[in-house]
Amino acid sequence: MADLATLPLYVLLPLLAAAAFIQNMAFTAVSRSRNSADVSYHRKCSWASNAVWFTIQVGLFGVLFSALTTGSFLKVALVGLVYVFATTEGSCYMMGRMLKRETGKRKVGAGA
């Protein structure tokens, strides 16, 4: 597998956008599932969220460390912008999906 830090931006940024989008979809799912009454559902969401988060962090560390140590501040800014945009949109997308399909014990506030 190629070192992510050496990928050209036109390859790196779309990969980052897709991974960050999925990361926050999983994060939103785990956040909402935590407020439901279905522990097994929360467990599945938590596994997914933590696995995607860990993968993203491992990949981003090398990219950002390399960019910072070589003075590629434009790369740092672009990675940050893409990351923030993709995570925001991933979260909003998943919230919309979950609002439409949550029922029974999986509905937010079901345990209250």
N, CA, C and O of each residue as an XYZ file, in Angstrom:
448
protein
N       0.840     -1.181      0.000
C       0.000      0.000      0.000
C       0.886      1.246      0.000
O       1.906      1.293      0.688
N       0.493      2.230     -0.763
C       1.264      3.463     -0.874
C       1.182      4.266      0.420
O       0.190      4.211      1.147
N       2.236      5.002      0.681
C       2.244      5.925      1.811
C       1.294      7.074      1.478
O       1.491      7.774      0.484
N       0.282      7.267      2.290
C      -0.711      8.303      2.003
C      -0.095      9.693      1.878
O      -0.585     10.525      1.114
N       0.972      9.945      2.623
C       1.589     11.269      2.609
C       2.219     11.588      1.253
O       2.422     12.758      0.926
N       2.526     10.570      0.470
C       3.165     10.806     -0.827
C       2.172     10.860     -1.981
O       2.560     11.126     -3.119
N       0.907     10.612     -1.703
C      -0.104     10.663     -2.766
C      -0.315     12.099     -3.229
O      -0.277     13.023     -2.416
N      -0.535     12.293     -4.519
C      -0.873     13.646     -4.973
C      -2.225     14.075     -4.399
O      -3.081     13.237     -4.118
N      -2.405     15.370     -4.228
C      -3.641     15.885     -3.624
C      -4.890     15.445     -4.372
O      -5.921     15.204     -3.745
N      -4.827     15.335     -5.699
C      -6.014     14.932     -6.457
C      -6.421     13.495     -6.174
O      -7.546     13.105     -6.489
N      -5.540     12.703     -5.590
C      -5.880     11.340     -5.149
C      -6.217     11.341     -3.658
O      -7.205     10.742     -3.233
N      -5.385     12.020     -2.875
C      -5.538     12.034     -1.418
C      -6.859     12.657     -0.962
O      -7.559     12.080     -0.129
N      -7.200     13.816     -1.497
C      -8.377     14.537     -1.001
C      -9.689     13.795     -1.254
O     -10.526     13.769     -0.352
N      -9.925     13.187     -2.427
C     -11.155     12.395     -2.579
C     -11.196     11.167     -1.661
O     -12.258     10.805     -1.156
N     -10.044     10.530     -1.446
C      -9.998      9.395     -0.510
C     -10.336      9.851      0.906
O     -11.108      9.206      1.616
N      -9.748     10.964      1.296
C     -10.020     11.527      2.619
C     -11.490     11.905      2.752
O     -12.112     11.632      3.778
N     -12.041     12.527      1.727
C     -13.446     12.947      1.780
C     -14.364     11.745      1.977
O     -15.277     11.788      2.800
N     -14.125     10.685      1.230
C     -14.962      9.484      1.355
C     -14.820      8.854      2.741
O     -15.816      8.498      3.371
N     -13.582      8.721      3.211
C     -13.353      8.110      4.522
C     -13.935      8.966      5.646
O     -14.529      8.431      6.582
N     -13.774     10.276      5.568
C     -14.303     11.168      6.606
C     -15.826     11.182      6.599
O     -16.452     11.247      7.657
N     -16.419     11.123      5.421
C     -17.875     11.056      5.303
C     -18.387      9.807      6.025
O     -19.322      9.882      6.823
N     -17.769      8.665      5.739
C     -18.153      7.399      6.380
C     -17.891      7.459      7.880
O     -18.686      6.957      8.675
N     -16.771      8.076      8.265
C     -16.450      8.188      9.689
C     -17.566      8.882     10.456
O     -17.977      8.404     11.513
N     -18.056      9.989      9.947
C     -19.076     10.706     10.706
C     -20.460     10.112     10.538
O     -21.329     10.344     11.378
N     -20.691      9.351      9.475
C     -21.922      8.568      9.417
C     -21.936      7.599     10.605
O     -22.931      7.485     11.320
N     -20.802      6.902     10.797
C     -20.695      5.933     11.894
C     -20.772      6.635     13.246
O     -21.411      6.128     14.168
N     -20.133      7.788     13.375
C     -20.167      8.526     14.639
C     -21.587      8.968     14.985
O     -22.010      8.859     16.136
N     -22.314      9.461     14.001
C     -23.697      9.884     14.240
C     -24.557      8.691     14.631
O     -25.405      8.794     15.517
N     -24.338      7.561     13.970
C     -25.094      6.354     14.320
C     -24.816      5.932     15.762
O     -25.741      5.575     16.491
N     -23.552      5.971     16.176
C     -23.240      5.564     17.550
C     -23.788      6.571     18.551
O     -24.237      6.184     19.630
N     -23.760      7.836     18.217
C     -24.308      8.848     19.127
C     -25.807      8.671     19.318
O     -26.312      8.747     20.438
N     -26.513      8.435     18.220
C     -27.960      8.250     18.319
C     -28.292      6.920     18.995
O     -29.226      6.845     19.793
N     -27.530      5.874     18.678
C     -27.820      4.564     19.276
C     -27.587      4.577     20.783
O     -28.244      3.843     21.521
N     -26.656      5.407     21.240
C     -26.382      5.527     22.675
C     -27.609      6.038     23.431
O     -27.789      5.749     24.614
N     -28.442      6.794     22.735
C     -29.642      7.360     23.351
C     -30.897      6.543     23.081
O     -32.017      7.005     23.300
N     -30.690      5.324     22.603
C     -31.825      4.432     22.385
C     -31.896      3.442     23.544
O     -31.205      3.602     24.550
N     -32.723      2.437     23.398
C     -32.853      1.418     24.450
C     -32.373      0.057     23.950
O     -32.724     -0.966     24.538
N     -31.583      0.020     22.886
C     -31.136     -1.226     22.274
C     -29.615     -1.335     22.386
O     -28.875     -0.762     21.587
N     -29.165     -2.088     23.405
C     -27.736     -2.196     23.681
C     -26.997     -2.928     22.560
O     -25.887     -2.528     22.208
N     -27.566     -3.966     22.002
C     -26.871     -4.696     20.939
C     -26.716     -3.824     19.687
O     -25.698     -3.903     18.999
N     -27.698     -3.013     19.398
C     -27.614     -2.073     18.282
C     -26.504     -1.061     18.532
O     -25.724     -0.751     17.631
N     -26.435     -0.547     19.760
C     -25.379      0.404     20.111
C     -24.006     -0.257     19.984
O     -23.063      0.378     19.511
N     -23.880     -1.518     20.395
C     -22.604     -2.229     20.295
C     -22.137     -2.279     18.846
O     -20.970     -2.003     18.567
N     -23.019     -2.624     17.927
C     -22.662     -2.698     16.497
C     -22.237     -1.318     15.987
O     -21.232     -1.185     15.288
N     -23.000     -0.320     16.338
C     -22.664      1.046     15.899
C     -21.326      1.493     16.484
O     -20.540      2.157     15.808
N     -21.073      1.134     17.726
C     -19.845      1.528     18.400
C     -18.623      0.855     17.768
O     -17.595      1.500     17.561
N     -18.733     -0.424     17.465
C     -17.643     -1.122     16.778
C     -17.326     -0.428     15.460
O     -16.161     -0.166     15.159
N     -18.345     -0.132     14.682
C     -18.144      0.520     13.384
C     -17.507      1.901     13.558
O     -16.542      2.235     12.871
N     -18.043      2.687     14.462
C     -17.538      4.041     14.673
C     -16.081      4.038     15.113
O     -15.266      4.783     14.569
N     -15.751      3.213     16.084
C     -14.387      3.187     16.602
C     -13.391      2.640     15.583
O     -12.258      3.117     15.510
N     -13.795      1.660     14.810
C     -12.904      1.097     13.788
C     -12.606      2.130     12.700
O     -11.458      2.282     12.283
N     -13.627      2.827     12.248
C     -13.422      3.834     11.207
C     -12.607      5.002     11.766
O     -11.716      5.508     11.083
N     -12.893      5.434     12.979
C     -12.144      6.524     13.590
C     -10.662      6.171     13.684
O      -9.812      6.984     13.321
N     -10.344      4.979     14.163
C      -8.956      4.559     14.314
C      -8.235      4.540     12.963
O      -7.102      5.006     12.847
N      -8.897      4.004     11.960
C      -8.308      3.936     10.623
C      -8.001      5.324     10.084
O      -6.925      5.565      9.536
N      -8.951      6.233     10.243
C      -8.749      7.610      9.779
C      -7.580      8.258     10.512
O      -6.745      8.910      9.885
N      -7.509      8.091     11.815
C      -6.452      8.734     12.594
C      -5.076      8.223     12.187
O      -4.133      9.006     12.074
N      -4.954      6.927     11.968
C      -3.678      6.352     11.547
C      -3.273      6.931     10.195
O      -2.113      7.294     10.001
N      -4.208      7.019      9.269
C      -3.905      7.569      7.953
C      -3.593      9.049      7.975
O      -2.659      9.498      7.311
N      -4.357      9.808      8.726
C      -4.164     11.259      8.758
C      -2.882     11.682      9.473
O      -2.278     12.696      9.122
N      -2.475     10.916     10.462
C      -1.280     11.289     11.227
C      -0.076     11.443     10.296
O       0.635     12.447     10.350
N       0.146     10.447      9.449
C       1.293     10.500      8.540
C       1.203     11.655      7.560
O       2.194     12.337      7.298
N       0.019     11.870      7.021
C      -0.180     12.947      6.055
C       0.093     14.304      6.702
O       0.836     15.120      6.156
N      -0.504     14.536      7.853
C      -0.341     15.836      8.513
C       1.069     16.033      9.059
O       1.614     17.134      8.973
N       1.661     14.991      9.614
C       3.023     15.099     10.137
C       3.991     15.450      9.016
O       4.836     16.333      9.163
N       3.857     14.750      7.898
C       4.717     15.022      6.743
C       4.524     16.449      6.230
O       5.497     17.149      5.948
N       3.280     16.872      6.111
C       2.997     18.216      5.604
C       3.519     19.287      6.555
O       4.065     20.299      6.115
N       3.356     19.070      7.843
C       3.818     20.061      8.819
C       5.339     20.138      8.869
O       5.899     21.230      8.972
N       6.009     19.000      8.800
C       7.470     19.006      8.896
C       8.145     19.495      7.618
O       9.314     19.878      7.645
N       7.426     19.487      6.507
C       8.003     19.988      5.254
C       7.507     21.388      4.913
O       7.881     21.951      3.884
N       6.674     21.942      5.769
C       6.183     23.294      5.543
C       5.093     23.396      4.489
O       4.888     24.458      3.901
N       4.396     22.297      4.249
C       3.310     22.282      3.256
C       2.003     22.717      3.916
O       1.077     21.920      4.069
N       1.942     23.969      4.296
C       0.793     24.457      5.049
C      -0.474     24.527      4.200
O      -1.580     24.427      4.731
N      -0.325     24.695      2.898
C      -1.489     24.645      2.016
C      -2.108     23.246      2.046
O      -3.330     23.102      2.047
N      -1.264     22.228      2.071
C      -1.763     20.848      2.150
C      -2.497     20.622      3.469
O      -3.554     19.990      3.492
N      -1.947     21.130      4.554
C      -2.600     21.011      5.860
C      -3.972     21.686      5.814
O      -4.961     21.125      6.287
N      -4.024     22.884      5.246
C      -5.291     23.621      5.167
C      -6.309     22.887      4.290
O      -7.485     22.810      4.644
N      -5.872     22.354      3.162
C      -6.791     21.631      2.274
C      -7.304     20.349      2.923
O      -8.489     20.029      2.835
N      -6.405     19.626      3.571
C      -6.823     18.408      4.283
C      -7.826     18.767      5.376
O      -8.835     18.079      5.534
N      -7.565     19.824      6.124
C      -8.492     20.262      7.174
C      -9.841     20.669      6.622
O     -10.877     20.307      7.178
N      -9.836     21.410      5.543
C     -11.087     21.847      4.920
C     -11.910     20.661      4.413
O     -13.114     20.587      4.657
N     -11.262     19.743      3.714
C     -11.961     18.563      3.198
C     -12.480     17.708      4.352
O     -13.605     17.210      4.300
N     -11.664     17.540      5.392
C     -12.063     16.731      6.544
C     -13.296     17.321      7.232
O     -14.252     16.603      7.523
N     -13.268     18.625      7.487
C     -14.398     19.272      8.174
C     -15.662     19.204      7.313
O     -16.740     18.890      7.817
N     -15.534     19.494      6.032
C     -16.686     19.442      5.131
C     -17.276     18.028      5.067
O     -18.485     17.851      5.214
N     -16.428     17.033      4.849
C     -16.912     15.660      4.684
C     -17.497     15.093      5.977
O     -18.499     14.380      5.932
N     -16.893     15.395      7.126
C     -17.443     14.889      8.379
C     -18.787     15.544      8.701
O     -19.700     14.886      9.198
N     -18.903     16.831      8.417
C     -20.175     17.524      8.646
C     -21.275     16.931      7.771
O     -22.365     16.627      8.255
N     -20.989     16.771      6.502
C     -21.994     16.242      5.584
C     -22.319     14.780      5.873
O     -23.469     14.368      5.723
N     -21.333     13.992      6.283
C     -21.586     12.595      6.651
C     -22.514     12.492      7.851
O     -23.403     11.642      7.891
N     -22.301     13.359      8.820
C     -23.144     13.364     10.008
C     -24.576     13.766      9.675
O     -25.526     13.120     10.115
N     -24.725     14.829      8.902
C     -26.070     15.296      8.535
C     -26.805     14.265      7.683
O     -28.004     14.050      7.858
N     -26.086     13.632      6.767
C     -26.689     12.597      5.926
C     -27.205     11.431      6.777
O     -28.331     10.969      6.593
N     -26.370     10.961      7.709
C     -26.780      9.821      8.539
C     -27.912     10.198      9.476
O     -28.802      9.381      9.710
N     -27.908     11.397     10.014
C     -29.000     11.814     10.884
C     -30.323     11.782     10.118
O     -31.331     11.289     10.624
N     -30.308     12.310      8.902
C     -31.516     12.288      8.082
C     -32.009     10.875      7.821
O     -33.206     10.601      7.904
N     -31.080      9.978      7.503
C     -31.458      8.568      7.269
C     -32.047      7.936      8.518
O     -33.059      7.238      8.456
N     -31.408      8.186      9.650
C     -31.848      7.554     10.893
C     -33.183      8.117     11.373
O     -33.995      7.372     11.922
N     -33.425      9.393     11.183
C     -34.711      9.971     11.575
C     -35.866      9.293     10.850
O     -36.958      9.165     11.405
N     -35.635      8.864      9.629
C     -36.679      8.214      8.832
C     -36.919      6.761      9.224
O     -38.012      6.240      9.002
N     -35.905      6.086      9.812
C     -36.059      4.645     10.025
C     -36.032      4.186     11.480
O     -36.249      3.002     11.738
N     -35.776      5.069     12.438
C     -35.744      4.658     13.832
C     -37.152      4.353     14.341
O     -38.063      5.177     14.250
N     -37.296      3.162     14.868
C     -38.583      2.756     15.462
C     -38.308      1.905     16.684
O     -37.189      1.426     16.871
N     -39.294      1.716     17.499
C     -39.201      0.835     18.658
C     -38.064      1.206     19.582
O     -37.857      2.381     19.887
N     -37.320      0.192     20.031
C     -36.213      0.397     20.969
C     -35.076      1.203     20.366
O     -34.285      1.791     21.103
N     -34.977      1.246     19.063
C     -33.885      1.961     18.406
C     -34.150      3.468     18.265
O     -33.256      4.222     17.882
N     -35.344      3.890     18.565
C     -35.678      5.314     18.461
C     -34.996      6.082     19.597
O     -34.984      5.630     20.742
N     -34.434      7.234     19.272
C     -33.796      8.062     20.277
C     -34.807      8.398     21.362
O     -35.924      8.823     21.066
N     -34.416      8.208     22.620
C     -35.289      8.484     23.741
C     -36.200      7.327     24.122
O     -37.044      7.473     25.006
N     -36.043      6.185     23.474
C     -36.938      5.049     23.753
C     -36.817      4.541     25.171
O     -37.779      4.009     25.724
N     -35.652      4.696     25.765
C     -35.446      4.192     27.127
C     -35.998      5.122     28.182
O     -36.078      4.751     29.353
N     -36.378      6.313     27.795
C     -36.825      7.316     28.784
C     -38.234      7.050     29.245
O     -38.764      7.793     30.071
